[in-house]
Structures are given as C-alpha cells and as structure tokens.
C-alpha cells in the first residue's frame, strides 16, 4: 500500500503486459524442456526477451509508459533493472557458450 509520503503504487508494473510476458516466458521454457529435455533455443529466447525488456525499460520512455503503472518513477526500479539485466545477460552468455561446445 502506498504511504502518505510516497504516492507511488506498490507494484510498478501493469498487470496485462506482466501476465503476457510471464506466459511467453513459460511457453518458451516448457517448449524447450518437452522437445529436447534441456535448455536450448527457447530458453535463450526467453532470456533474450527478459534482457531486452530490462534494457528498454531503462532507455525508452515510450516502452516504460506501456509497461509501468502511472506515476512510477524509473529511479524506484532502476537498481532492479540493472540486476535483472546483469543476471539475464550472464546466464544467456553461459547458455550460448555451452551450445557451441
């Protein structure tokens, strides 16, 4: 619940884009697991989409307006977006490296 001093909403993301992103994320992972039994192109695509979304939230005001709730400031979620980008990028790099071995 938002307090008196900070009128920003509790959860920063709009529900529809978040739910669609989670559905796409799960479909890509499940497709990989059921087709090959391991992480492959679907997982790489899911991580790429997460990385791209995090970077776009940091740099694109139009993308930010379509994903974040009204009144949410970028400064509030900036550290989380950097962390998400770093983790997704690292895991993606490892998966790509392992796929060429």
C-alpha positions in Angstrom: 0.0 0.0 0.0 1.3 3.4 -0.9 2.1 5.6 2.1 1.4 9.3 2.6 4.9 10.5 1.8 5.3 8.4 -1.4 2.1 8.3 -3.5 3.6 5.8 -6.0 1.7 2.4 -6.5 3.0 -0.6 -4.6 3.6 -2.8 -7.6 5.2 -0.9 -10.5 4.0 -3.0 -13.5 0.7 -3.0 -15.3 -1.0 -6.4 -15.0 -1.7 -7.2 -18.7 1.9 -6.8 -20.0 3.3 -8.6 -17.0 0.9 -11.6 -17.4 1.6 -11.8 -21.2 5.4 -11.7 -20.5 5.1 -14.5 -17.9 3.0 -16.6 -20.3 5.5 -16.2 -23.1 8.4 -16.9 -20.7 6.8 -20.1 -19.6 5.9 -21.3 -23.0 9.4 -20.8 -24.3 10.9 -22.8 -21.4 8.3 -25.5 -21.4 8.7 -26.0 -25.2 12.5 -26.5 -24.7 12.0 -28.9 -21.9 9.4 -31.1 -23.6 11.1 -31.1 -27.0 14.8 -31.6 -26.1 14.7 -32.3 -22.3 17.2 -29.5 -21.7 17.6 -25.8 -22.1 18.2 -24.7 -25.7 16.9 -22.0 -28.1 13.6 -21.4 -26.3 15.5 -20.7 -23.0 17.9 -18.4 -24.9 15.0 -16.6 -26.5 13.2 -16.2 -23.1 16.4 -14.8 -21.5 16.9 -12.5 -24.5 13.4 -11.1 -24.2 14.0 -10.5 -20.5 17.3 -8.8 -21.2 15.8 -6.7 -24.0 12.8 -5.7 -21.8 15.0 -4.6 -18.9 17.2 -2.5 -21.2 14.2 -1.0 -23.0 12.7 -0.1 -19.6 15.9 1.8 -18.8 16.3 3.7 -22.1 12.9 4.0 -23.7 10.3 6.3 -22.2 7.6 5.1 -24.6 8.2 1.4 -23.6 8.3 2.5 -20.0 4.9 4.1 -20.3 3.4 1.0 -21.8 4.7 -1.4 -19.1 4.8 0.7 -15.9 1.8 1.9 -13.9 1.0 5.6 -14.0 3.2 7.6 -11.6 6.0 5.1 -11.2 9.4 6.7 -11.3 12.3 5.0 -13.1 14.6 5.7 -10.1 12.5 3.4 -8.0 13.2 0.3 -10.1 16.5 1.2 -11.7 18.7 -1.0 -9.5 16.4 -4.0 -10.0 16.5 -3.5 -13.8 20.3 -3.3 -13.7 20.5 -6.5 -11.6 18.0 -8.3 -13.9 20.0 -7.3 -17.0 23.2 -8.5 -15.4 21.8 -11.8 -14.4 19.9 -12.5 -17.6 22.9 -11.4 -19.7 25.3 -13.7 -17.7 23.0 -16.7 -17.9 22.4 -16.1 -21.6 26.1 -15.8 -22.3 26.7 -19.1 -20.5 24.0 -20.9 -22.4 25.3 -19.6 -25.7 28.8 -20.6 -24.8 27.6 -24.1 -23.8 25.7 -24.5 -27.0 28.9 -24.1 -29.1 30.9 -26.6 -27.1 
